[in-house]
Amino acid sequence: MNKVWDYRRTSPELSVQDEDWVEFENDYNSRLFLEGAFNRLEALQEKMRDAKILHDYDNYQSALNDYAFTTYKAGSNAAGFQTKMNELKQFFGKRIKNTPPVEGGNSI
């Protein structure tokens, strides 16, 4: 449709006469506007996703620190920490690593 529109603008005598070219131009311009808006929204969505990933990483590191502290306190029989550790164990278990969770995985 881009090439047809180019021909219509540069050589209108080569275009079909029965077509409503005003309507074609209106639709074409609306399409260009919507495509531009869509591309800007996609770029914004990507930036938001990237920012979320950074925050997820920061939160995960803090959660690891808290779990390590919880296991330390549970080992010294401090009140309440054994229960907390048992509940968090499903997310961390015995594998405390400094890697973020897989996207879509368990929520800590």
Secondary structure, DSSP 8 states (H G I E B T S, - for coil): -HHHHHHHHH-GGGS-TTS-HHHHHHHHHHHHHHHHHHHHHHHHHHHHHHHHHHHHHHHHHHHHHHHHHHHHHHHTT-TTHHHHHHHHHHHHTT---SS---TTS---
